[in-house]
Amino acid sequence: DNGIHLISMLAGLLRNGKNFGVSVWQRSAAGGSFKLEPYDIPEHFEYTIKEYEHPPSLEDFWRNHVKTSVPAIIRSFPEIKTWPAHQWKNFTEISELVDPTITVLVEKGSYIDHDFRTDSMVLHKYLKQLDDPETYSSPGYLAQCQIFDHVAGLQSSISPPSLIGAKEGLGELFQINGWIGPAHTMSPLHKDPLDNFIVQLKGEKYVRLYEKSMDTSEILIVQRNTIPYPIKYLQGGYTESIIRPGDLLYIPGGFWHYIQSKSPSVSVNFFWTQTRNSQTTEDSKLQQ
């Protein structure tokens, strides 16, 4: 044991089509090369994801969003203000909380790119580099990494949102993931089967959501050397918005979504499930 611990949970390999997320990007049997380019986010657009300036009650949230699969953003979610992570001013401050021997797998490029790879990096060094972009050419993306579970200095910096309804027996936490990287990192259009809370801690991210019932053949089009259409060419209904530090985004299980950072960013997501008895006990639990 050389004191170096790999805690990425095979982040890159798992995200490359082997985890429970389903990506719409597919390559033909003939092969071919493809590299996903960042979406040119408009400077001004209408924010169309349902927003709350004040958090709804647990009862209202479950009835109006969880049970009806309606996405929502809660701006400046009060619980987040109590997290130590909400006070982080820069990446160097985060680096000082972690063991300098810990290494992680950092994604280079989007996981659907033909030349996608993961590199092992010392977490402490990676974080400090994000504060000094002149010292690197491409720091990569620390994506879907369970650092909040496995890095001692970060374990007490966050807590699951109460809207999961764990205390009431409605929802059950499944997995917590950290997402850290520079501007223009992307999560290609995909869907996950579990309900998802995304909390933005640092920086801003663009979010686009497509309906669960969307005809996926519309975005499985492969044209000209297997290059799939960028999201700007996709038709059909969608909602979009920007999430900022302190915001909580709810994505119901099964919703197609694309996420791109506008600036150096730290996010944490909570995958969770509705309990088997949530349907039968919902009214009684929520009224207590």
MOCOR-V630601 format. One record per pair of residues at least 24 apart in sequence whose C-alpha atoms are under 6 Angstrom apart, sorted by the first residue. I is the first residue (numbers start at 1). J is the second residue. If there is no record, write none. Layout:
BEGIN
((I & J) (I & J))
END
This chain:
BEGIN
((4 & 101) (4 & 102) (5 & 102) (5 & 103) (6 & 103) (6 & 104) (7 & 104) (8 & 104) (8 & 105) (8 & 145) (11 & 144) (11 & 145) (16 & 111) (21 & 191) (21 & 192) (22 & 190) (22 & 191) (23 & 190) (24 & 190) (24 & 220) (27 & 226) (32 & 225) (33 & 114) (34 & 113) (34 & 114) (34 & 227) (35 & 113) (47 & 240) (47 & 241) (48 & 239) (48 & 240) (49 & 239) (49 & 240) (58 & 163) (59 & 286) (69 & 252) (71 & 250) (71 & 251) (72 & 249) (72 & 250) (73 & 248) (73 & 249) (74 & 247) (74 & 248) (75 & 247) (76 & 246) (76 & 247) (77 & 246) (77 & 247) (80 & 246) (83 & 157) (83 & 158) (84 & 157) (85 & 157) (86 & 201) (91 & 127) (91 & 128) (91 & 131) (92 & 128) (95 & 124) (95 & 127) (97 & 153) (98 & 153) (100 & 124) (106 & 140) (106 & 141) (106 & 142) (107 & 140) (107 & 141) (108 & 140) (141 & 181) (142 & 179) (142 & 180) (143 & 179) (144 & 177) (144 & 178) (144 & 179) (145 & 177) (145 & 178) (146 & 177) (146 & 178) (168 & 285) (170 & 274) (170 & 275) (170 & 278) (171 & 273) (171 & 274) (171 & 275) (172 & 272) (172 & 273) (173 & 272) (174 & 271) (174 & 272) (175 & 270) (175 & 271) (176 & 269) (176 & 270) (177 & 268) (177 & 269) (178 & 267) (178 & 268) (179 & 266) (179 & 267) (180 & 265) (180 & 266) (181 & 264) (181 & 265) (182 & 264) (183 & 261) (183 & 262) (183 & 263) (183 & 264) (184 & 260) (184 & 261) (184 & 262) (185 & 260) (185 & 261) (186 & 259) (186 & 260) (187 & 258) (187 & 259) (188 & 258) (189 & 257) (189 & 258) (190 & 256) (190 & 257) (191 & 254) (191 & 255) (191 & 256) (192 & 253) (192 & 254) (193 & 253) (193 & 254) (194 & 253) (194 & 273) (195 & 252) (195 & 253) (195 & 271) (195 & 272) (196 & 250) (196 & 251) (196 & 270) (196 & 271) (197 & 249) (197 & 250) (197 & 269) (197 & 270) (198 & 248) (198 & 249) (198 & 268) (198 & 269) (199 & 247) (199 & 248) (199 & 267) (199 & 268) (200 & 244) (200 & 245) (200 & 246) (200 & 247) (200 & 267) (201 & 245) (201 & 246) (201 & 266) (201 & 267) (202 & 245) (202 & 265) (202 & 266) (203 & 263) (203 & 264) (203 & 265) (204 & 243) (204 & 244) (204 & 261) (204 & 262) (204 & 263) (205 & 242) (205 & 243) (205 & 260) (205 & 261) (205 & 262) (206 & 241) (206 & 242) (206 & 259) (206 & 260) (207 & 240) (207 & 241) (207 & 258) (207 & 259) (208 & 239) (208 & 240) (208 & 257) (208 & 258) (209 & 238) (209 & 239) (209 & 256) (209 & 257) (210 & 238) (210 & 256) (211 & 255) (212 & 254) (212 & 255))
END
